[in-house]
Amino acid sequence: MIARLHREASAELEKQAAWYEQRRAGLSSDLLDDVRQALDAIAAHPSGWPLSTLPRARRAGVRRFPLQRFPLTVEYVVEDGSVFIVALAHMSRTPGYWLRRLRLR
């Protein structure tokens, strides 16, 4: 399955990578590797992770994949035979700030 990123999810990843690189040289590469591994795992088994705990996201079929090393979750939906990454959400941000990105049916 192919994984596509919402443009704002892509921007979140770039922003997080820059932030981590400022903290320690090379840390952004670690983050990008972790995200790449997460996307590969999600693409291989898209229904392998739990549905969101947020009611609106759950109704839309959003699943969440927490990264192991970084306080981020990959919020995604499976649609039209591909995985659509809605957000790379930082766990300390307001839950569901990305909900407006969903195209609810």
N, C-alpha and C positions, 0 to 999 in steps of 0.2 A: 504494500500500500504506500502511496505517496503522501508525505506530510507537507502541508502548505501553511505558511505563517500569515496571520493578519498583519497588516503593515504596522499597527501599533505594537503588536507582540515582537516584531522584528526590531522596532525602535527600543523597546524595553530591554531586549537582549543586548543591543549595542550600548545602551546607557549603563546597564549592570556590568558589562565587560570593562568599560572604561573606568567605572568606579573601583572595581577590584584591581585593575592594573595600577591605579594610583596608590593603592594600599601596598601592593607588592608586585614587583616585576615578574611577569609570567603567570600570575594568578588568573588573568583573563583567559589565557589558553586553557587552563584547567577548567574554568567555567564552560568555555565553548566545547571542550571535550565531553564534559558531563552532559551538557544539553544535547550534543550529537548522539551520545549513547542513549539518552532518554528517548529521543525522536526515533532512533532505530528500534528500540524496544517497543514503543507505542505502535509504530508502523507494522511490526511483526505480530503483535497481539493487541489490537486496539481495544478489545473489551476486557483486557486483563487488569484494569485499574478501576477503583471504585468511582461511582457517580459522586458528583459534588454534594456537599451537605446543604448548599444554598437552594431553597425551594425553586426559584425561577430557573437556575442553572440546571438543577436535576430534571425539571420538566423538559428542558431543551436537550437533555441527554449529555450534558457536559461531564466529562471525567477528569480526574486530577492525578497527576503523576508527580510526587514529591522528589526533588533531587536529594541525593544522599549527603553531599558535602556542603551545599549552599542552601540558604533559607528561601528557596524558590519552588514553586509548583508550576508544572506545565498543565494548563487548563485547555482541554481540547474536546472536539466533537468529531464524530465520524459522519461524513455526509458525502453523497455521490461517489462512493467508492474510494474516498481519500480521507485523510486525517487533517482537520483544520485546527491549527493552534490558535486559540482565542487570546491567550495571554501567557506570559512568563511572569507570574505574579509573585511578588515578594511577600513573604508570610507576615510581615509586620505592617503591611499596608491595609487600608480599609478593605475588609472582605467584599468581594463582588464589585469592586470599582470598575471592572471590565465588562460587566453585564450588558452595557449598552452596545457592545460589539456584536452581540448575538443577533442573529436574524431569526427571531422566534416565529414558529409556524402558526 
